[in-house]
């Protein structure tokens, strides 16, 4: 009898979670997920944690690298917003207040808070080596925000919290609870949005979306494979936890190779691929002409 009661209560709790949440569709992939926290609640917590982080962080003194991070980030943000407008998701843009910072740290890391607050650690730049590879990283981080992975992880935490306390009193709390208070409680227990460990599925989805976002912004997506190989080679260092909870190197690269034809279509549509080809041809012609002139002399 108790076993039957537990099953019934579990079923009721599951239905309540579904009823209380909102269904959201992830751009690019089209995946649907049910979220128990609103955009406003997540952004409030995100802004609070971001402000606390920036109080202690030291901004990079390298003007050129700082400008590069802001330049690449802004170009990606503009491409993402254009995509959202063109695909019936213009309302989502209000959730973003983009900010890009390069901070002093030897860690090979970066993160994007919900709402578009992006931080890159100086230790990542020797591995990215160029703007296109940096765009792959920032595209990946922006994807976490656009796909609302933080809200998804918070919703899972809430479900887990109540899933271990099923009972009449708990169900009453579910019906009358404020998800913002729950989210704050979770944060106080060590749930830090800046250092959030996403699931492997979320990371794979961010890889896919980030590749597309970089291509949309006119960065050659083919740099992703050598970049992730460099990143994997550096993962043995204790200074980086960027790859924790990520797919294995082989699976990640195989997935990116499979997604590359789709990304290349976006890259070609951006117009940058044609510009790059034209520039290369012009440079080659100039070099050939100079070489011919020298021989005639």
N, C-alpha and C positions, 0 to 999 in steps of 0.2 A: 504493500500500500504506500509506504514511504517512497519507494522507488518510483511508483507511478506518479506520485505527487511531484517529485523532483523533475520528472520528465515534462509534466504539464507546465510547471513553473518555468522551466527552461524554454519551452516553446513560447510561452506568453512573453517572456523577457525578450526573446529573439524578435517577435512581432513588434514589441514596443520600440526596440532599437531601430527597426526598419521604418516604423511609422514616424518616429521623432526625427530621423535624419533626412537629408536631402540628397537626391541623386545628381551626381555631377559627371559630365563627359570630358575625358581627357583629350585635348587637341592633338592632332596628328594621328594618334593611335586609335582614337574612338572608344577606348575602354571606359566603362562606366563603374563608378564606385559610390558607395553610400557614406556620407559624412555626417557626423553627429555634432560638429562644431561649425559655426558660421564663419564667413570671411572676416567679418568685423572682430569676432573673438580671437581668431588666429592672428590678425594684423595687430591687434592691441598688445597681445603677448609678445609678438615678434618685435615690434617697435621698442618695447620696454627692454627686451634682452639685447637688442642691437645697440641701444643707447648705453647700456651698462658695459658692453664689450668695447665700444669705441672710447670710453672714458679711460681705459687702461691700455688700449692698443697704441702703438707708436707708428705714425704714418711714415712711409718711405720718404727719404730725402732725395731719391733719384728722380729728377724731374722728367727725364725722357721716358723712363719705364712707367711712371705714374700717368703720364699723358697717354701712353700706349694702352694701358688698362682702361682708362676712361674712353678712349677712342673706339676700341674694339667693343667694349660693353655697350656704348651708346648705339653703335651701328647694329648690334644684335637686338637691342631693345626696340629700336625703330622697326626692324624687320618683323619681330614678334608682334608688335602692335598692329602693323599693317596686315599681317596674316589674320589676327583676331578680327579686325574690322571687316576684312573681305570674306570672312567665313561665319558671319552672324554672331560673333562673340564680342562685339564692341563694348558691352556692359562690363566685361572682365577688366578692361583697361583701367578703370577707376581704382582697382585694387593695387596698382603699381605706382610707386614713387621711387624711380630708379636712382641708385647711388652706387658709385664704383670707387673702391679704395684699395690702394696697395699698401700693405703694412709690413713693418720690419719683423721678419722671422725667417729662420732657416728651414722651416717646415715646407715641404712640397705639398701645399694644400690650398684650398679655396672653398668658399661656401656662399650660398645665396639664401638670405632669409626670405620668408614669405613677404611679399610686398616689393621685392626687387632690390633689397639692400645687399650688395655683393662685395665680398672681401677676398682679395688675392694675397697670398703670402709670397714674399720675395723669393723664397726657396723654390718656388714652382717655376720661375722664369728660366733657369738654366736647363730645365727639362723641356719646356715648351719650345724655346729657341727662336720662335718666330710668331708673328701675329696670327697666322692661320691656325696654328696649334693652340694658341691661347684662346682663340675663338671656339675651338672644340671644347675646351675646359669650361669656358663661361657659358657656352650653349648648354652643356650638361647641367651646370648649376642652375641656370635660368629655367631649364626644363623641370627641375624639382619644384620650383615655385609655380610655374604655369600648370603643372599637373596636380598641384595641391597635395603633394606627398606628405607634407608636414601635418595637414589636417587629417589625412588618411591614417597616419601613424597615431595621431592623438585619438582618433575615433577608435582605433584598435585597442589603445590603452584603456579607454573608457569601457569598452566592451569587456576587456579582460578584468577590469576592476569589479564590475558588477557581476561578471560571470562566476566569480568565486564567492559571491555573497547572495545567491539567489534565495529569495524568501518574500513573504508578504510585505514586510517592512521595507525591504530593498526596492520592491516594485513600486511602492508608494513614493520612494525617493526618486525613482526614475521618472515617474509621472510629474513630479513637482520640482525636479532639480533644474539648476541652471548650468548648462554645459560650460559656461565661462569659468564658474567656480571650480568645476571639476578639472578643467584644463590648467587653471592656476595651481591647483593642488598637485597635479601631476608634475608641473614645472618645478614646484618646490621640492619634489622628491628626486630631482636630478634630471628632469627631462629638459635638456638644453637644445633649443632649436638650432643654434649655431653648430653644435657638434652631434646632431641627430644622425643615428645610424639607420639608414633606410633598408628595406628588404632587398634581396637580390633582384626580385622582380621590378621593384621601383628603380633600381640602379640600371637595369637593362633598358627599361622604358626611357630613362633619362639619357642613356647613351643614344638611343634611336632618335629621340626628339632633338637632342643637342646637335646631332649630326645634321639634321634637317634645318635647324635654326641657323647654324653656321653657314650652310649652303645658301639659305635664303638671303643672308646678309652679304653674300658674295665672297665667302671664304672657301677655298678649294677643300671639299670634304675628304679628299684622298690623303691628306696629311694626317688624318685621324689614326690610321694603322701604324705608321712609324712612331707617332707620338705615344700611343698606348703601349707600344713595345718599349719605348724609353722609360715610360712611367713604371711599367712592370719590372724593368731592370733595376729601378731605383727603390722598389718597394721593400727590399731587404734591409734598408736603412731604418733604424728605430725612430728617425726624425719625422717619418711620414705615416699617417694612418688613413691616407686618402683612399686606399684600395680595400680597406676592411669592409667586410660584408658585400663585396662586389663579386660579380661572376668571375670564374677562373679566367686567366689570361687567354687561354686557347678559345674558350667559349665566347668571350667578349670580342675578340678579333674576328672569329668566324661569323658572329652576328653582324658586326659592322660591315664585313665584306658582302654579306647577303643584302644589307640595306643600302649599299653604296649606289647601285643603279637608281634607286629612288632619290637619293640625295643629289646625285649628279643632275637629275632633271630639274630640281630646284636651283641648283647652281647655274645651269645653263639659262634658266628662265630669269635669273637675277640680272643678267647682262654683263656681269663681271667676267665671266669665262671668255666671252667674245672680246672684251677689252684687253684682257691679259694676252690672248692669242695675237691680237692686232699689234699690241706693244712689242711682243716678242719678235714678230715678223719684221716690224719696222727697225728694231734694234739690229736684227740679223742683216737686213739690207744695208744699213748704215755701216756696219762692220765690214761687210763684203766690199762695199764701195771704197772704203778707206784702204782696205787691203789691196784692191786693184790699182788705186791711185799710187800707192807706194811702189808697186811693182813697175808701173810705167816710168816712174822717176828713176 
